[in-house]
């Protein structure tokens, strides 16, 4: 999911997506620890997705405060 797709989400959808991605990251870490994860780059992609979502949330907080 690109940053433009993330920006198109509502606040509630962002919160849900953040929670889902955190859960997926935890699952990926467990799978990596038990040697069941074939593509280790999935962990990195999940962390970047969390960072993107947090960035959009922070941008919206700053925009709401500037008004």
Buried (B, 14 or more C-beta within 10 A) or exposed (E): EEEEEBEEBEEEEBEEBBEEBBEBBEEBEEBBEEEEBEEEEBBEBBEEBBEBBEEBBEEEEEEEEEE
